[in-house]
C-alpha cells in the first residue's frame, strides 16, 4: 500500500472510532472510576472498570476531547477489555513507545487499529491527546 493510501486508511480508522466510539458510556452501578485530564487543553476522560480479580472484565469511558483523544480511548478500551492488568499495562507501555516513534507491531495482538495513531508521534503536542486514556487506564494499578 502506498504511503498516501495508508494515511487515508489511518485517517478513516481514527474517524470511525471518533464517530462511533466503542465502549463509550457508564455502568449503572458504581464501579471503580478514574479521571485524567490533559493539562495542555483541560480535556478530561473518565474511565470506569469492572474487575474480576486482576482481569479487566469490562470498561467504559466518557469525557470531552479531540478526535485523537476520543479515538484513542475507544481503541484502548477495545484493546484491554478481557486482559489482565499486567497485560493491559504492557500494551500501554507499547503504546507509549509507539508515541516516541518506535516501531511497534500491534497486529501481533490483533490490534491493527491502534497503528492508525502511529503518525501522532510526529506531532508532539498531540501525544498527550493520544495517551490520555491509556494513562487513565494505568491508574487501575494504583
Ligand atoms: Fe484536548 Fe486533544 S486537544 S485532548
Backbone and ligand atoms as CSV (ligand in chain L), in Angstrom:
chain,resi,resn,atom,element,x,y,z
A,1,UNK,N,N,0.845,-1.185,0.000
A,1,UNK,CA,C,0.000,0.000,0.000
A,1,UNK,C,C,0.888,1.245,0.000
A,2,UNK,N,N,0.547,2.241,-0.812
A,2,UNK,CA,C,1.378,3.438,-0.864
A,2,UNK,C,C,1.221,4.229,0.433
A,3,UNK,N,N,2.169,5.146,0.645
A,3,UNK,CA,C,2.161,5.965,1.857
A,3,UNK,C,C,0.860,6.767,1.955
A,4,UNK,N,N,0.436,7.312,0.797
A,4,UNK,CA,C,-0.778,8.141,0.791
A,4,UNK,C,C,-2.011,7.291,1.100
A,5,UNK,N,N,-2.084,6.085,0.509
A,5,UNK,CA,C,-3.211,5.188,0.796
A,5,UNK,C,C,-3.268,4.844,2.285
A,6,UNK,N,N,-2.087,4.605,2.845
A,6,UNK,CA,C,-2.015,4.237,4.260
A,6,UNK,C,C,-2.478,5.406,5.131
A,7,UNK,N,N,-2.059,6.634,4.788
A,7,UNK,CA,C,-2.501,7.817,5.542
A,7,UNK,C,C,-4.011,7.942,5.500
A,8,UNK,N,N,-4.579,7.700,4.312
A,8,UNK,CA,C,-6.035,7.796,4.158
A,8,UNK,C,C,-6.722,6.739,5.005
A,9,UNK,N,N,-6.203,5.514,4.943
A,9,UNK,CA,C,-6.778,4.423,5.725
A,9,UNK,C,C,-6.722,4.754,7.215
A,10,UNK,N,N,-5.554,5.223,7.666
A,10,UNK,CA,C,-5.388,5.541,9.079
A,10,UNK,C,C,-6.361,6.638,9.503
A,11,UNK,N,N,-6.526,7.646,8.641
A,11,UNK,CA,C,-7.449,8.737,8.967
A,11,UNK,C,C,-8.879,8.189,9.099
A,12,UNK,N,N,-9.223,7.278,8.208
A,12,UNK,CA,C,-10.573,6.684,8.250
A,12,UNK,C,C,-10.779,5.877,9.535
A,13,UNK,N,N,-9.751,5.136,9.921
A,13,UNK,CA,C,-9.849,4.319,11.152
A,13,UNK,C,C,-10.048,5.235,12.357
A,14,UNK,N,N,-9.276,6.320,12.412
A,14,UNK,CA,C,-9.378,7.262,13.543
A,14,UNK,C,C,-10.770,7.892,13.573
A,15,UNK,N,N,-11.248,8.335,12.422
A,15,UNK,CA,C,-12.562,8.989,12.382
A,15,UNK,C,C,-13.684,8.006,12.722
A,16,UNK,N,N,-13.502,6.736,12.332
A,16,UNK,CA,C,-14.515,5.729,12.661
A,16,UNK,C,C,-14.616,5.564,14.185
A,17,UNK,N,N,-13.478,5.492,14.862
A,17,UNK,CA,C,-13.500,5.347,16.329
A,17,UNK,C,C,-14.029,6.619,16.989
A,18,UNK,N,N,-13.740,7.783,16.373
A,18,UNK,CA,C,-14.204,9.052,16.947
A,18,UNK,C,C,-15.726,9.172,16.813
A,19,UNK,N,N,-16.226,8.833,15.634
A,19,UNK,CA,C,-17.669,8.994,15.391
A,19,UNK,C,C,-18.505,7.849,15.965
A,20,UNK,N,N,-17.895,6.688,16.052
A,20,UNK,CA,C,-18.614,5.513,16.579
A,20,UNK,C,C,-17.775,4.875,17.685
A,21,UNK,N,N,-17.596,5.610,18.789
A,21,UNK,CA,C,-16.700,5.112,19.837
A,21,UNK,C,C,-17.174,3.796,20.438
A,22,UNK,N,N,-16.243,2.889,20.612
A,22,UNK,CA,C,-16.536,1.620,21.265
A,22,UNK,C,C,-16.421,1.832,22.775
A,23,UNK,N,N,-17.337,1.210,23.506
A,23,UNK,CA,C,-17.283,1.223,24.976
A,23,UNK,C,C,-17.419,2.627,25.566
A,24,UNK,N,N,-18.135,3.508,24.881
A,24,UNK,CA,C,-18.401,4.816,25.464
A,24,UNK,C,C,-19.677,4.718,26.296
A,25,UNK,N,N,-19.650,5.300,27.484
A,25,UNK,CA,C,-20.831,5.281,28.342
A,25,UNK,C,C,-20.430,5.038,29.781
A,26,UNK,N,N,-21.410,4.707,30.586
A,26,UNK,CA,C,-21.153,4.443,32.002
A,26,UNK,C,C,-21.924,3.197,32.422
A,27,UNK,N,N,-21.485,2.625,33.503
A,27,UNK,CA,C,-22.208,1.491,34.079
A,27,UNK,C,C,-23.242,2.025,35.070
A,28,UNK,N,N,-24.312,1.275,35.263
A,28,UNK,CA,C,-25.374,1.723,36.164
A,28,UNK,C,C,-24.957,1.648,37.628
A,29,UNK,N,N,-24.196,0.620,37.968
A,29,UNK,CA,C,-23.753,0.540,39.360
A,29,UNK,C,C,-22.541,1.461,39.526
A,30,UNK,N,N,-21.822,1.309,40.595
A,30,UNK,CA,C,-20.726,2.243,40.849
A,30,UNK,C,C,-19.394,1.513,40.842
A,31,UNK,N,N,-18.891,1.245,39.677
A,31,UNK,CA,C,-17.615,0.549,39.607
A,31,UNK,C,C,-16.460,1.528,39.865
A,32,UNK,N,N,-15.279,0.991,39.887
A,32,UNK,CA,C,-14.077,1.808,40.057
A,32,UNK,C,C,-13.999,2.846,38.926
A,33,UNK,N,N,-13.878,4.106,39.294
A,33,UNK,CA,C,-13.818,5.170,38.288
A,33,UNK,C,C,-12.528,5.961,38.453
A,34,UNK,N,N,-11.864,6.253,37.364
A,34,UNK,CA,C,-10.683,7.112,37.409
A,34,UNK,C,C,-10.868,8.244,36.404
A,35,UNK,N,N,-10.145,9.322,36.682
A,35,UNK,CA,C,-10.260,10.514,35.855
A,35,UNK,C,C,-8.859,10.965,35.484
A,36,UNK,N,N,-8.718,11.496,34.304
A,36,UNK,CA,C,-7.406,12.008,33.883
A,36,UNK,C,C,-7.669,13.202,32.987
A,37,UNK,N,N,-6.883,14.262,33.174
A,37,UNK,CA,C,-7.065,15.390,32.278
A,37,UNK,C,C,-5.776,15.700,31.528
A,38,UNK,N,N,-5.952,16.328,30.397
A,38,UNK,CA,C,-4.807,16.768,29.598
A,38,UNK,C,C,-4.534,18.210,29.998
A,39,UNK,N,N,-3.435,18.442,30.730
A,39,UNK,CA,C,-3.209,19.788,31.269
A,39,UNK,C,C,-3.040,20.849,30.178
A,40,UNK,N,N,-2.680,20.443,28.987
A,40,UNK,CA,C,-2.442,21.447,27.942
A,40,UNK,C,C,-3.742,22.021,27.371
A,41,UNK,N,N,-4.857,21.282,27.497
A,41,UNK,CA,C,-6.117,21.782,26.921
A,41,UNK,C,C,-7.267,21.714,27.916
A,42,UNK,N,N,-7.080,20.983,29.021
A,42,UNK,CA,C,-8.132,20.867,30.022
A,42,UNK,C,C,-9.134,19.762,29.735
A,43,UNK,N,N,-8.992,19.083,28.596
A,43,UNK,CA,C,-9.922,17.992,28.289
A,43,UNK,C,C,-9.760,16.866,29.311
A,44,UNK,N,N,-10.866,16.172,29.550
A,44,UNK,CA,C,-10.892,15.149,30.596
A,44,UNK,C,C,-11.480,13.858,30.097
A,45,UNK,N,N,-11.015,12.790,30.684
A,45,UNK,CA,C,-11.606,11.499,30.380
A,45,UNK,C,C,-11.895,10.781,31.694
A,46,UNK,N,N,-13.021,10.090,31.717
A,46,UNK,CA,C,-13.406,9.290,32.881
A,46,UNK,C,C,-13.499,7.842,32.420
A,47,UNK,N,N,-12.878,6.983,33.184
A,47,UNK,CA,C,-12.909,5.559,32.848
A,47,UNK,C,C,-13.547,4.801,33.989
A,48,UNK,N,N,-14.410,3.879,33.656
A,48,UNK,CA,C,-14.992,3.004,34.669
A,48,UNK,C,C,-14.587,1.571,34.358
A,49,UNK,N,N,-14.233,0.868,35.428
A,49,UNK,CA,C,-13.763,-0.514,35.270
A,49,UNK,C,C,-14.638,-1.480,36.037
A,50,UNK,N,N,-14.800,-2.657,35.466
A,50,UNK,CA,C,-15.328,-3.784,36.221
A,50,UNK,C,C,-14.211,-4.814,36.251
A,51,UNK,N,N,-13.780,-5.110,37.447
A,51,UNK,CA,C,-12.669,-6.044,37.600
A,51,UNK,C,C,-13.169,-7.395,38.075
A,52,UNK,N,N,-12.553,-8.438,37.550
A,52,UNK,CA,C,-12.786,-9.786,38.063
A,52,UNK,C,C,-11.411,-10.282,38.486
A,53,UNK,N,N,-11.109,-10.115,39.769
A,53,UNK,CA,C,-9.747,-10.400,40.218
A,53,UNK,C,C,-8.813,-9.389,39.572
A,54,UNK,N,N,-7.816,-9.863,38.838
A,54,UNK,CA,C,-6.906,-8.930,38.173
A,54,UNK,C,C,-7.227,-8.797,36.675
A,55,UNK,N,N,-8.435,-9.218,36.299
A,55,UNK,CA,C,-8.839,-9.111,34.885
A,55,UNK,C,C,-9.767,-7.907,34.692
A,56,UNK,N,N,-9.486,-7.138,33.652
A,56,UNK,CA,C,-10.353,-6.008,33.290
A,56,UNK,C,C,-11.534,-6.586,32.513
A,57,UNK,N,N,-12.518,-6.996,33.280
A,57,UNK,CA,C,-13.646,-7.701,32.678
A,57,UNK,C,C,-14.404,-6.792,31.708
A,58,UNK,N,N,-14.572,-5.534,32.107
A,58,UNK,CA,C,-15.281,-4.593,31.239
A,58,UNK,C,C,-14.855,-3.183,31.622
A,59,UNK,N,N,-14.931,-2.275,30.668
A,59,UNK,CA,C,-14.656,-0.875,30.977
A,59,UNK,C,C,-15.372,0.020,29.988
A,60,UNK,N,N,-15.667,1.226,30.459
A,60,UNK,CA,C,-16.346,2.210,29.622
A,60,UNK,C,C,-15.713,3.568,29.879
A,61,UNK,N,N,-15.879,4.471,28.912
A,61,UNK,CA,C,-15.327,5.812,29.098
A,61,UNK,C,C,-16.346,6.869,28.719
A,62,UNK,N,N,-16.158,8.030,29.338
A,62,UNK,CA,C,-16.872,9.240,28.920
A,62,UNK,C,C,-15.857,10.362,28.975
A,63,UNK,N,N,-16.247,11.524,28.509
A,63,UNK,CA,C,-15.355,12.658,28.595
A,63,UNK,C,C,-15.402,13.522,27.357
A,64,UNK,N,N,-14.608,14.578,27.443
A,64,UNK,CA,C,-14.530,15.514,26.328
A,64,UNK,C,C,-13.109,15.521,25.808
A,65,UNK,N,N,-12.999,15.647,24.520
A,65,UNK,CA,C,-11.652,15.706,23.967
A,65,UNK,C,C,-11.690,15.807,22.457
A,66,UNK,N,N,-10.519,15.877,21.894
A,66,UNK,CA,C,-10.398,15.984,20.438
A,66,UNK,C,C,-10.572,14.596,19.798
A,67,UNK,N,N,-10.577,14.580,18.489
A,67,UNK,CA,C,-10.771,13.315,17.769
A,67,UNK,C,C,-9.680,12.304,18.106
A,68,UNK,N,N,-8.460,12.783,18.274
A,68,UNK,CA,C,-7.357,11.860,18.589
A,68,UNK,C,C,-7.573,11.229,19.964
A,69,UNK,N,N,-7.917,12.054,20.946
A,69,UNK,CA,C,-8.043,11.515,22.310
A,69,UNK,C,C,-9.224,10.550,22.418
A,70,UNK,N,N,-10.333,10.875,21.770
A,70,UNK,CA,C,-11.502,10.008,21.898
A,70,UNK,C,C,-11.351,8.739,21.058
A,71,UNK,N,N,-10.734,8.856,19.901
A,71,UNK,CA,C,-10.468,7.647,19.100
A,71,UNK,C,C,-9.508,6.735,19.850
A,72,UNK,N,N,-8.509,7.325,20.477
A,72,UNK,CA,C,-7.542,6.531,21.229
A,72,UNK,C,C,-8.218,5.851,22.422
A,73,UNK,N,N,-9.139,6.563,23.083
A,73,UNK,CA,C,-9.871,5.969,24.213
A,73,UNK,C,C,-10.687,4.771,23.733
A,74,UNK,N,N,-11.340,4.931,22.601
A,74,UNK,CA,C,-12.138,3.839,22.042
A,74,UNK,C,C,-11.251,2.626,21.753
A,75,UNK,N,N,-10.115,2.875,21.111
A,75,UNK,CA,C,-9.191,1.776,20.776
A,75,UNK,C,C,-8.626,1.123,22.033
A,76,UNK,N,N,-8.296,1.957,23.018
A,76,UNK,CA,C,-7.705,1.425,24.252
A,76,UNK,C,C,-8.691,0.497,24.951
A,77,UNK,N,N,-9.965,0.924,25.046
A,77,UNK,CA,C,-10.930,0.083,25.758
A,77,UNK,C,C,-11.098,-1.265,25.055
A,78,UNK,N,N,-11.092,-1.228,23.741
A,78,UNK,CA,C,-11.183,-2.492,22.992
A,78,UNK,C,C,-9.970,-3.368,23.267
A,79,UNK,N,N,-8.817,-2.706,23.306
A,79,UNK,CA,C,-7.562,-3.453,23.431
A,79,UNK,C,C,-7.423,-4.160,24.766
A,80,UNK,N,N,-7.864,-3.500,25.844
A,80,UNK,CA,C,-7.559,-4.059,27.165
A,80,UNK,C,C,-8.716,-4.862,27.765
A,81,UNK,N,N,-9.896,-4.762,27.173
A,81,UNK,CA,C,-11.046,-5.498,27.727
A,81,UNK,C,C,-10.747,-6.999,27.708
A,82,UNK,N,N,-10.910,-7.616,28.871
A,82,UNK,CA,C,-10.658,-9.053,28.965
A,82,UNK,C,C,-9.205,-9.408,29.264
A,83,UNK,N,N,-8.362,-8.391,29.329
A,83,UNK,CA,C,-6.940,-8.643,29.627
A,83,UNK,C,C,-6.690,-8.527,31.135
A,84,UNK,N,N,-5.597,-9.134,31.576
A,84,UNK,CA,C,-5.192,-8.911,32.964
A,84,UNK,C,C,-4.610,-7.498,33.051
A,85,UNK,N,N,-4.543,-6.988,34.270
A,85,UNK,CA,C,-3.969,-5.649,34.465
A,85,UNK,C,C,-2.536,-5.629,33.941
A,86,UNK,N,N,-1.808,-6.693,34.192
A,86,UNK,CA,C,-0.419,-6.754,33.741
A,86,UNK,C,C,-0.342,-6.673,32.208
A,87,UNK,N,N,-1.204,-7.419,31.540
A,87,UNK,CA,C,-1.218,-7.389,30.070
A,87,UNK,C,C,-1.618,-6.006,29.557
A,88,UNK,N,N,-2.593,-5.389,30.239
A,88,UNK,CA,C,-3.055,-4.063,29.823
A,88,UNK,C,C,-1.938,-3.031,29.985
A,89,UNK,N,N,-1.205,-3.129,31.088
A,89,UNK,CA,C,-0.105,-2.190,31.320
A,89,UNK,C,C,0.994,-2.395,30.281
A,90,UNK,N,N,1.187,-3.638,29.874
A,90,UNK,CA,C,2.187,-3.913,28.839
A,90,UNK,C,C,1.774,-3.253,27.520
A,91,UNK,N,N,0.489,-3.362,27.182
A,91,UNK,CA,C,0.013,-2.717,25.946
A,91,UNK,C,C,0.181,-1.197,26.039
A,92,UNK,N,N,-0.068,-0.651,27.225
A,92,UNK,CA,C,0.089,0.795,27.409
A,92,UNK,C,C,1.548,1.208,27.220
A,93,UNK,N,N,2.427,0.360,27.720
A,93,UNK,CA,C,3.863,0.630,27.562
A,93,UNK,C,C,4.230,0.623,26.068
A,94,UNK,N,N,3.685,-0.347,25.343
A,94,UNK,CA,C,3.960,-0.413,23.899
A,94,UNK,C,C,3.395,0.815,23.187
A,95,UNK,N,N,2.209,1.256,23.626
A,95,UNK,CA,C,1.610,2.437,23.006
A,95,UNK,C,C,2.507,3.656,23.240
A,96,UNK,N,N,3.019,3.799,24.462
A,96,UNK,CA,C,3.917,4.918,24.758
A,96,UNK,C,C,5.161,4.854,23.880
A,97,UNK,N,N,5.668,3.655,23.663
A,97,UNK,CA,C,6.849,3.510,22.790
A,97,UNK,C,C,6.507,3.959,21.373
A,98,UNK,N,N,5.315,3.575,20.905
A,98,UNK,CA,C,4.917,3.993,19.564
A,98,UNK,C,C,4.827,5.519,19.491
A,99,UNK,N,N,4.370,6.146,20.567
A,99,UNK,CA,C,4.273,7.609,20.590
A,99,UNK,C,C,5.647,8.267,20.595
A,100,UNK,N,N,6.657,7.501,20.988
A,100,UNK,CA,C,8.026,8.026,20.946
A,100,UNK,C,C,8.673,7.739,19.597
A,101,UNK,N,N,7.890,7.184,18.684
A,101,UNK,CA,C,8.396,6.955,17.327
A,101,UNK,C,C,8.966,5.576,17.100
A,102,UNK,N,N,8.869,4.695,18.113
A,102,UNK,CA,C,9.397,3.335,17.928
A,102,UNK,C,C,8.422,2.494,17.116
A,103,UNK,N,N,8.978,1.561,16.364
A,103,UNK,CA,C,8.143,0.621,15.614
A,103,UNK,C,C,7.528,-0.374,16.586
A,104,UNK,N,N,6.218,-0.445,16.602
A,104,UNK,CA,C,5.548,-1.422,17.464
A,104,UNK,C,C,4.538,-2.187,16.613
A,105,UNK,N,N,4.557,-3.503,16.773
A,105,UNK,CA,C,3.672,-4.343,15.962
A,105,UNK,C,C,2.422,-4.714,16.769
A,106,UNK,N,N,1.387,-3.869,16.676
A,106,UNK,CA,C,0.146,-4.183,17.379
A,106,UNK,C,C,-0.649,-5.271,16.659
A,107,UNK,N,N,-0.326,-5.493,15.395
A,107,UNK,CA,C,-1.025,-6.545,14.650
A,107,UNK,C,C,-0.854,-7.898,15.312
A,108,UNK,N,N,0.313,-8.098,15.909
A,108,UNK,CA,C,0.578,-9.396,16.547
A,108,UNK,C,C,-0.404,-9.661,17.686
A,109,UNK,N,N,-1.015,-8.571,18.218
A,109,UNK,CA,C,-2.024,-8.728,19.276
A,109,UNK,C,C,-3.436,-8.647,18.686
A,110,UNK,N,N,-3.534,-8.577,17.356
A,110,UNK,CA,C,-4.851,-8.427,16.718
A,110,UNK,C,C,-5.418,-7.031,16.920
A,111,UNK,N,N,-4.539,-6.051,17.140
A,111,UNK,CA,C,-4.976,-4.685,17.443
A,111,UNK,C,C,-4.512,-3.715,16.359
A,112,UNK,N,N,-4.800,-4.052,15.116
A,112,UNK,CA,C,-4.310,-3.266,13.977
A,112,UNK,C,C,-4.749,-1.796,14.047
A,113,UNK,N,N,-5.971,-1.564,14.539
A,113,UNK,CA,C,-6.496,-0.192,14.537
A,113,UNK,C,C,-5.554,0.776,15.242
A,114,UNK,N,N,-4.946,0.310,16.313
A,114,UNK,CA,C,-4.103,1.208,17.115
A,114,UNK,C,C,-2.966,1.787,16.274
A,115,UNK,N,N,-2.508,1.038,15.295
A,115,UNK,CA,C,-1.401,1.526,14.463
A,115,UNK,C,C,-1.793,2.760,13.664
A,116,UNK,N,N,-3.094,3.015,13.541
A,116,UNK,CA,C,-3.546,4.219,12.840
A,116,UNK,C,C,-3.095,5.485,13.566
A,117,UNK,N,N,-2.752,5.346,14.847
A,117,UNK,CA,C,-2.326,6.516,15.624
A,117,UNK,C,C,-0.815,6.722,15.602
A,118,UNK,N,N,-0.085,5.875,14.882
A,118,UNK,CA,C,1.371,5.990,14.959
A,118,UNK,C,C,1.881,7.330,14.441
A,119,UNK,N,N,1.152,7.936,13.498
A,119,UNK,CA,C,1.573,9.225,12.943
A,119,UNK,C,C,1.548,10.348,13.962
A,120,UNK,N,N,0.821,10.152,15.071
A,120,UNK,CA,C,0.751,11.185,16.120
A,120,UNK,C,C,2.145,11.462,16.683
A,121,UNK,N,N,3.015,10.465,16.622
A,121,UNK,CA,C,4.366,10.650,17.178
A,121,UNK,C,C,5.113,11.785,16.470
A,122,UNK,N,N,4.657,12.168,15.276
A,122,UNK,CA,C,5.296,13.279,14.550
A,122,UNK,C,C,4.780,14.647,14.997
A,123,UNK,N,N,3.795,14.640,15.894
A,123,UNK,CA,C,3.180,15.898,16.352
A,123,UNK,C,C,3.171,15.914,17.875
A,124,UNK,N,N,4.323,16.249,18.487
A,124,UNK,CA,C,4.459,16.146,19.944
A,124,UNK,C,C,3.304,16.731,20.762
A,125,UNK,N,N,2.725,17.892,20.381
A,125,UNK,CA,C,1.633,18.411,21.225
A,125,UNK,C,C,0.423,17.470,21.266
A,126,UNK,N,N,0.278,16.621,20.252
A,126,UNK,CA,C,-0.884,15.720,20.218
A,126,UNK,C,C,-0.636,14.400,20.947
A,127,UNK,N,N,0.601,14.166,21.343
A,127,UNK,CA,C,0.901,12.893,22.010
A,127,UNK,C,C,0.119,12.779,23.324
A,128,UNK,N,N,-0.011,13.899,24.045
A,128,UNK,CA,C,-0.800,13.872,25.290
A,128,UNK,C,C,-2.257,13.526,25.014
A,129,UNK,N,N,-2.750,13.954,23.849
A,129,UNK,CA,C,-4.135,13.619,23.472
A,129,UNK,C,C,-4.250,12.102,23.314
A,130,UNK,N,N,-3.311,11.531,22.593
A,130,UNK,CA,C,-3.381,10.096,22.277
A,130,UNK,C,C,-3.148,9.221,23.494
A,131,UNK,N,N,-2.345,9.709,24.439
A,131,UNK,CA,C,-2.017,8.864,25.600
A,131,UNK,C,C,-2.977,9.084,26.779
A,132,UNK,N,N,-3.867,10.066,26.666
A,132,UNK,CA,C,-4.746,10.422,27.799
A,132,UNK,C,C,-5.489,9.212,28.379
A,133,UNK,N,N,-6.190,8.486,27.533
A,133,UNK,CA,C,-6.987,7.347,28.019
A,133,UNK,C,C,-6.090,6.223,28.535
A,134,UNK,N,N,-4.955,6.053,27.897
A,134,UNK,CA,C,-4.031,4.992,28.334
A,134,UNK,C,C,-3.484,5.315,29.726
A,135,UNK,N,N,-3.155,6.594,29.951
A,135,UNK,CA,C,-2.646,6.987,31.269
A,135,UNK,C,C,-3.748,6.844,32.326
A,136,UNK,N,N,-4.978,7.118,31.926
A,136,UNK,CA,C,-6.097,6.927,32.862
A,136,UNK,C,C,-6.207,5.443,33.223
A,137,UNK,N,N,-6.113,4.591,32.222
A,137,UNK,CA,C,-6.230,3.144,32.452
A,137,UNK,C,C,-5.130,2.658,33.397
A,138,UNK,N,N,-3.932,3.249,33.277
A,138,UNK,CA,C,-2.821,2.803,34.136
A,138,UNK,C,C,-3.135,3.014,35.612
A,139,UNK,N,N,-4.037,3.944,35.919
A,139,UNK,CA,C,-4.374,4.212,37.321
A,139,UNK,C,C,-5.069,3.029,37.980
A,140,UNK,N,N,-5.570,2.092,37.198
A,140,UNK,CA,C,-6.240,0.935,37.778
A,140,UNK,C,C,-5.272,0.125,38.641
A,141,UNK,N,N,-3.996,0.336,38.406
A,141,UNK,CA,C,-2.972,-0.420,39.139
A,141,UNK,C,C,-2.504,0.338,40.378
A,142,UNK,N,N,-3.084,1.510,40.681
A,142,UNK,CA,C,-2.576,2.321,41.794
A,142,UNK,C,C,-3.464,2.264,43.026
L,1,LIG,FE1,FE,-7.606,18.165,24.326
L,1,LIG,FE2,FE,-6.640,16.638,22.406
L,1,LIG,S1,S,-6.911,18.784,22.343
L,1,LIG,S2,S,-7.266,16.033,24.366
